[in-house]
Amino acid sequence: MTENDYQRLPYLVRFEDHSVIKETYARQLNQITLEGHLLQPNDRPSKTLLVFMHPSGLMHYLPMPIAMATMADPRWLDPTIDPNDRKPNWCFMGNPQMVNNAPAGLARFCTLRSWLSQWSYDLSCANGPACAKRISVPTLVIGNTAGDGCTPSHTKRIFEAIASADKTKRMIQGATHYYFGQPDKLESR
């Protein structure tokens, strides 16, 4: 099929999700909405649908590698590594072993450019401490003592790197990464 043989029709796929592994940003709603494009050939009907988890601009037209084990961090299995109040064998997306092997997950499907930008050790633009060095305005850093998405070393490195002399670090006792089921913690931040 060449570019002129079909049309890309915008398409939204929305469904309820009551599984153990939840899509990160709609976990509490038990809803998932995915952007997609229906590939409609000009000469026949089609049910082929391309789905994009987090599209940005036209980058979703590039080939999409499949990234596995994006939650493969030993801290999620062993709470004695970078310790806090988190429970063992758990991360903000659920059981890390299930999350790493599931068909959907954090950055599971993304463009090569977006993967390199976020996950590549050498090429990533996502370097919190390096970026924090450029912060010169008053800053509040919030850490969660039961954080299952960011551990104490993350909070410490970001806080210490901030260039502003006017900075405050606040720790929320017992709070997890997204405060799910913890409205009291959310209100206290």
C-alpha positions in Angstrom: 0.0 0.0 0.0 1.4 3.4 -0.9 0.5 6.7 0.8 -2.1 7.4 -1.8 -3.8 4.0 -1.7 -5.5 4.7 1.7 -6.7 7.4 4.0 -5.8 7.7 7.7 -9.1 8.5 9.5 -8.8 9.8 13.1 -10.3 7.2 15.5 -10.7 7.1 19.3 -11.0 3.8 21.1 -12.5 4.0 24.5 -13.2 1.0 26.8 -13.6 0.1 30.5 -10.6 -1.6 32.1 -11.0 -3.5 35.3 -7.8 -5.5 35.0 -5.0 -5.7 37.6 -2.6 -3.8 35.3 -4.0 -0.3 34.6 -3.2 2.3 32.0 -1.2 4.8 34.0 -3.2 8.0 33.5 -6.8 6.6 33.8 -6.4 4.1 36.5 -8.9 5.5 38.9 -11.5 6.0 36.2 -11.3 2.4 35.0 -11.4 3.9 31.5 -8.9 3.9 28.7 -9.1 6.2 25.7 -6.5 5.6 22.9 -6.0 7.8 19.8 -5.7 5.9 16.6 -6.0 6.1 12.9 -8.2 3.8 10.9 -6.4 2.8 7.7 -9.1 2.9 5.1 -8.0 1.7 1.6 -9.5 3.6 -1.2 -10.7 0.4 -3.0 -12.1 -1.8 -0.2 -13.3 -1.8 3.4 -10.8 -2.3 6.2 -10.8 -3.0 10.0 -7.0 -2.2 10.3 -6.6 0.3 13.1 -3.3 1.8 14.3 -3.4 2.8 17.9 -1.0 5.3 19.6 -0.7 5.5 23.4 0.8 9.0 23.7 1.1 10.6 20.3 2.8 13.9 19.8 2.6 15.9 16.6 3.4 13.9 13.5 5.9 11.6 15.3 3.4 8.8 15.5 3.8 8.3 11.7 7.4 7.0 12.4 8.0 3.2 13.0 7.1 2.2 16.5 9.6 0.0 18.4 8.2 -2.1 21.3 9.9 -1.4 24.5 9.7 -4.1 27.2 10.6 -4.0 30.9 10.3 -0.2 31.3 9.6 -0.8 35.0 12.6 -3.2 35.4 14.1 -1.5 38.4 15.2 -3.7 41.3 13.9 -1.1 43.8 10.3 -2.1 43.0 11.1 -5.7 44.0 13.4 -5.0 47.0 12.3 -2.1 49.3 15.7 -2.3 51.0 17.3 -0.7 47.9 16.7 3.1 48.2 14.4 2.4 51.1 11.1 4.2 51.9 7.7 3.0 53.1 6.7 1.4 49.7 5.5 -2.2 49.7 7.7 -4.9 48.2 7.0 -6.3 44.7 5.0 -3.2 43.7 5.3 -0.1 41.6 2.7 2.6 40.7 1.5 0.5 37.8 1.1 -2.7 39.9 3.2 -5.8 40.2 6.5 -5.0 38.3 6.9 -8.5 36.9 3.4 -8.4 35.4 3.8 -4.8 34.2 7.1 -5.7 32.5 5.6 -8.6 30.6 2.1 -7.1 29.9 1.0 -6.2 26.3 0.5 -2.6 27.4 2.7 -0.6 29.8 4.7 2.5 30.3 6.1 3.6 27.0 5.5 0.2 25.5 4.7 1.5 22.1 6.4 4.7 21.1 8.3 6.2 18.2 12.0 5.7 18.0 12.6 9.4 18.6 10.4 9.5 21.7 12.0 6.4 23.1 15.5 7.9 22.6 14.4 11.2 24.1 13.0 9.6 27.3 14.8 6.3 27.8 18.2 6.3 26.2 21.0 6.6 28.7 23.2 8.6 26.3 20.6 10.6 24.3 17.7 11.3 26.7 16.6 14.8 27.3 14.9 13.6 30.5 17.6 14.4 33.0 16.0 15.9 36.1 19.1 16.9 38.0 20.7 18.5 35.0 17.5 20.5 34.3 17.1 21.4 38.0 20.4 23.2 37.9 18.7 25.8 35.6 15.9 26.5 38.1 16.5 29.9 39.7 13.0 30.7 41.0 11.5 29.7 44.4 10.8 26.0 44.2 8.8 23.4 46.2 9.8 19.7 45.8 7.3 17.2 47.1 8.3 13.7 48.0 6.1 10.8 49.1 7.4 8.5 51.8 5.7 5.5 50.3 6.5 6.5 46.7 6.1 3.6 44.3 7.1 5.6 41.3 9.9 7.9 42.6 12.2 6.7 45.4 13.9 9.0 48.0 17.1 9.3 45.9 15.1 10.9 43.1 13.7 13.5 45.4 17.1 14.1 47.0 18.9 14.5 43.7 16.4 16.9 42.3 16.2 19.0 45.4 20.0 19.2 45.8 20.5 20.1 42.1 18.0 23.1 42.1 20.0 26.3 41.7 17.6 28.5 43.6 18.5 29.4 47.2 14.8 29.6 47.9 13.8 26.0 47.8 11.7 23.8 50.1 11.4 20.0 50.3 8.2 18.6 51.7 7.7 14.9 52.4 4.1 13.5 52.5 4.0 10.7 55.1 2.6 7.4 53.7 1.7 8.8 50.3 2.2 6.8 47.1 3.1 8.1 43.7 -0.4 9.1 42.5 -2.2 9.2 45.9 -4.7 6.6 44.7 -7.1 5.8 47.6 -5.4 8.4 49.7 -7.5 11.6 49.5 -6.3 12.7 52.9 -2.7 12.6 51.7 -3.6 14.5 48.5 -5.2 17.3 50.6 -2.2 17.5 52.9 0.2 18.3 50.1 
